[in-house]
């Protein structure tokens, strides 16, 4: 059983607001329940059976210590799910923090910041955010500071908070469709619904079409206000074909919407 008093807990928030009703997500899906596993003599891998949360057909959902939300954020960046690389980074950082006897909350916060959009994706994301003036709205020199000196301004979340694998590989958000598959759809409502519900006044930026569909699902269910959302931002991942063309076509409109939000 998780203890919501020992860390910022989206699962406890989801339970309190009735978002777990149609989902397999349980109160135990948080660090309070997985702390001992992360601290075991041999660190678990992202696909370790010890971290399995739910498995149906060809979809598997695992635990990774990214279940933390910055409730004071001014902007929320929404990805699809943490990939295996991000999950591995989060596990390693949380393990280091817990071994140093840091609190669950501090361990989760650090793991979240280390893993969030890590790898080549982060460089692309920073360049794209700078290109639409997000740094100006936040009074920064560059959006890269959201991942370094000004982490307090950003919440990095996912449509599904936990690593999702399809046929043993990172789930891309499209096969099966994120908001049409019954299991994945229920997890979007439970996890993303809680994360965005906990950050009430921030600008929400879904990264790519799959994350946007997750955000639109919450809008359709009256769990999120559309005027908080910057829609149309392409996915920054290098494997997503056409992202640069999409970005060029939409950049002026996205810049205008960012300026309007912060004005």
C-alpha positions in Angstrom: 0.0 0.0 0.0 1.3 3.4 -0.9 1.7 6.2 1.6 0.8 9.5 0.0 2.3 11.3 2.9 5.9 10.4 2.0 5.9 11.8 -1.6 3.8 13.7 -4.1 1.7 10.8 -5.3 -0.4 11.0 -8.5 -1.9 7.5 -7.8 -3.3 8.6 -4.5 -4.7 11.7 -6.2 -6.3 9.6 -8.9 -7.9 7.3 -6.3 -9.2 10.3 -4.4 -10.8 11.7 -7.5 -12.3 8.5 -8.9 -10.0 8.0 -11.8 -9.0 4.5 -11.0 -12.6 3.1 -11.3 -12.2 1.8 -14.9 -8.5 1.1 -14.8 -6.2 -1.7 -13.6 -4.1 0.9 -11.8 -3.9 0.3 -8.1 -2.8 2.4 -5.2 0.3 0.2 -4.9 1.7 1.5 -8.2 4.1 4.0 -6.6 7.5 4.1 -5.0 6.3 3.3 -1.5 5.5 -0.2 -2.8 8.6 -0.6 -5.0 11.3 1.0 -2.8 12.6 -2.3 -1.4 12.8 -3.8 -4.9 14.8 -0.8 -6.2 17.1 -1.2 -3.2 17.7 -5.0 -3.6 21.3 -6.1 -4.0 20.8 -6.5 -7.8 19.1 -3.5 -9.4 16.1 -4.5 -11.5 16.0 -4.0 -15.2 13.2 -2.1 -16.9 11.6 -5.3 -18.0 12.3 -7.2 -14.8 9.4 -9.5 -13.7 9.7 -7.8 -10.3 8.5 -4.5 -11.9 5.6 -5.8 -14.0 2.4 -3.9 -13.2 0.0 -5.4 -15.8 0.2 -7.5 -18.9 -2.5 -8.1 -21.4 -2.1 -9.6 -24.9 1.0 -8.1 -26.3 1.1 -5.0 -24.0 3.2 -4.9 -20.9 3.3 -2.1 -18.4 6.2 -1.9 -15.9 7.0 0.3 -12.9 9.7 3.0 -13.0 10.2 5.6 -10.4 8.9 8.6 -12.4 5.6 8.8 -10.5 6.1 12.4 -9.3 4.6 15.7 -10.3 5.9 19.2 -9.9 2.7 20.9 -8.6 4.3 24.4 -8.8 5.2 24.1 -12.5 4.4 26.9 -15.0 4.5 24.5 -18.0 3.8 20.8 -18.4 5.5 18.8 -21.2 3.5 15.6 -22.0 5.2 12.7 -23.7 3.8 9.3 -24.6 5.4 6.9 -22.0 8.9 6.6 -20.6 11.0 4.4 -22.9 13.3 1.6 -21.7 16.3 4.1 -21.7 14.4 6.6 -19.6 13.2 3.9 -17.2 16.7 2.6 -16.8 18.0 6.1 -16.0 15.2 6.7 -13.5 15.8 3.4 -11.7 19.5 4.1 -11.4 19.0 7.6 -10.1 16.3 6.6 -7.6 18.4 3.7 -6.4 21.4 6.1 -5.8 19.2 8.5 -3.9 17.5 5.9 -1.8 20.9 4.3 -0.9 22.0 7.8 0.2 18.9 7.7 2.5 17.2 10.6 0.8 13.4 10.7 1.1 11.0 9.1 -1.3 9.9 12.5 -2.6 13.5 13.7 -3.2 14.4 10.5 -4.9 11.4 10.6 -7.2 12.0 14.3 -8.0 15.6 13.6 -9.0 14.8 10.5 -10.9 12.1 12.3 -12.9 14.4 15.1 -13.8 17.3 12.8 -14.9 15.0 10.6 -17.0 12.7 13.2 -18.5 13.1 13.3 -22.3 16.7 12.2 -21.9 18.9 11.4 -24.8 18.8 13.0 -28.3 15.2 13.9 -27.9 16.0 16.5 -25.2 18.3 18.5 -27.6 15.6 18.5 -30.3 12.9 19.5 -27.7 14.9 22.4 -26.4 15.6 23.8 -29.9 11.9 23.5 -30.8 10.7 25.2 -27.6 13.2 28.0 -28.0 12.0 28.4 -31.6 8.5 29.2 -30.4 9.6 31.6 -27.6 8.8 29.5 -24.6 12.0 30.7 -22.9 10.8 34.3 -23.3 7.5 33.6 -21.6 9.3 32.0 -18.7 12.0 34.7 -18.6 14.8 32.3 -19.4 17.7 32.5 -21.7 16.9 29.0 -23.2 14.4 26.2 -22.5 17.4 24.0 -21.7 17.3 25.7 -18.2 14.1 23.8 -17.6 16.3 20.7 -17.3 19.1 22.3 -15.3 18.9 25.5 -13.2 15.1 26.1 -13.5 13.6 22.7 -13.0 11.1 24.2 -10.6 9.2 25.7 -13.6 8.5 22.5 -15.5 6.5 19.3 -15.0 7.6 16.4 -17.3 4.8 13.9 -17.5 3.6 11.2 -19.9 0.3 10.1 -21.3 0.9 6.9 -19.3 3.2 7.4 -16.4 4.8 4.0 -16.6 7.0 2.4 -19.3 4.8 0.5 -21.8 6.1 -2.2 -24.1 4.4 -3.7 -27.1 5.9 -7.0 -28.1 8.8 -6.3 -25.9 9.7 -3.0 -27.6 9.1 0.6 -26.6 5.5 1.5 -27.3 5.2 4.3 -29.9 1.7 5.5 -29.1 0.2 4.3 -32.4 0.1 0.5 -32.4 -2.3 -0.2 -30.9 -3.8 3.3 -30.8 -3.3 5.0 -27.5 -6.8 6.2 -26.9 -8.7 3.4 -28.6 -7.2 0.4 -26.8 -9.2 -0.2 -23.7 -6.3 -0.9 -21.4 -4.2 2.0 -22.6 -7.1 4.4 -22.7 -8.0 3.6 -19.0 -4.4 4.2 -18.0 -4.3 7.6 -19.8 -7.4 8.8 -17.8 -6.0 7.5 -14.5 -2.4 8.6 -14.9 -2.4 11.7 -17.1 -5.7 12.8 -15.6 -4.1 12.8 -12.2 -0.9 14.5 -13.3 -2.6 17.4 -15.1 -5.2 17.7 -12.4 -2.4 18.2 -9.8 -0.9 21.1 -11.9 -3.9 23.4 -12.3 -2.5 26.7 -13.8 0.3 25.6 -16.1 0.5 25.6 -19.9 0.1 22.0 -21.2 2.2 21.1 -24.2 1.6 17.6 -25.6 4.6 16.4 -27.7 3.3 14.8 -30.9 0.0 13.5 -32.2 -0.3 10.5 -29.8 0.3 12.6 -26.7 -2.1 15.2 -28.1 -4.8 12.6 -28.5 -4.3 11.7 -24.8 -4.8 15.3 -23.9 -7.8 15.6 -26.1 -9.3 12.6 -24.4 -9.1 14.4 -21.1 -10.6 17.5 -22.7 -13.5 15.4 -24.0 -14.1 14.0 -20.6 -14.1 17.4 -18.9 -10.9 16.6 -17.0 -8.9 19.3 -18.7 -9.5 22.8 -20.0 -8.7 23.2 -23.7 -7.5 26.8 -23.4 -4.6 25.5 -21.2 -3.3 23.4 -24.1 -0.8 24.2 -26.8 -2.0 21.8 -29.5 -0.1 20.9 -32.7 3.5 20.7 -31.3 5.3 17.9 -33.2 7.1 15.1 -31.4 10.8 15.9 -30.9 12.0 12.3 -31.2 14.5 11.9 -34.1 12.7 8.8 -35.4 9.4 10.7 -36.0 9.3 11.4 -39.8 8.1 14.7 -40.9 8.5 16.5 -37.6 10.7 19.3 -39.0 8.2 20.0 -41.8 5.3 20.0 -39.3 7.3 22.3 -37.0 8.1 24.8 -39.8 4.5 25.0 -40.9 3.1 25.4 -37.4 5.9 27.5 -35.8 4.3 30.9 -36.3 0.9 29.8 -34.9 2.6 28.0 -31.9 4.7 31.1 -31.2 1.6 33.3 -31.2 -0.2 31.0 -28.8 2.7 30.9 -26.4 3.0 34.6 -26.4 -0.8 35.0 -25.8 -0.7 32.5 -22.9 2.1 34.3 -21.0 0.7 37.8 -21.8 
